[in-house]
Amino acid sequence: MMDIPGYEGTIRHLKSEQRSVFRNSDRVSDRSAKHNRIPHNRTPQASSLASNVYSRLPRELRNRIYTFCIQGPYDNEVIVRRTAYGSTHRFAHLIREPCGQHAYQWVEDPITSYLDVKRLGHEVAREMLECYYWLRTFKFAHHELCLLGPFLKSDNFGLGMLPAQYARRLQVQIRPLDFTFLLGEQRLFEEKRCCKAIETLAAIQTARTEVAIEIDLAQGSLDEADYDRFSSNAAQFMRRMARLIEELREKGMRIRVGKTGA
């Protein structure tokens, strides 16, 4: 390893900081009291550490440090959801956190609270956010597809960086059978809205982004008779979706389609 002044001390300090961040976020359902105690008295320390990282280390080593800090405690998947009214950010970034030997819970990603100019400085905050978009897989459930376009086009952290420019992995869920029991006009409206959400993938500005579209064919509450009755509508909708996906592929997008629940 390169003998760079301050590198070993920086790594040790970052490990301590990361453990502290996740200790203070391990009970998100009751975290208001904990999180109110975390950041304010740490800002000068974090800012000084970030300044040392940026001024003393080359970008390659800085990226390794950012990667170490950003790696999730369970995996690197993020579910994108709406935030509560009055929240600082427009979207919630939920990650899995272990809460027992064979259990986990979805919690707000604690790393997002550190992607801030006041904490890290402008340069380090931007570099760390860039790595965050590189490493995470951003997932959109079927009922949240309306968030896909706004997420791609929003500067959610106020750093002038859009997910459409930096995100590397997206996962989108489509449940065609969810529309089948709706009345004609309402079903067509929902199908059109779903197609428009997929069309927003055209906003992606990098050829490195991989999009996984998961077609969930689970019947849910439909019995066999209803399934036979409505499956033709679902098939027609999926043909429209297939044409749309093919058009996006022809524009150079990297899209992989998979099926579950069949």
Beta strands, then each sheet from edge to edge (+ up, - down):
strand 1: 77-82
strand 2: 91-100
strand 3: 103-108
strand 4: 137-140
strand 5: 169-174
strand 6: 210-216
strand 7: 254-260
sheet 1: 3+ 2- 1+ 4+ 5+ 6+ 7+
end
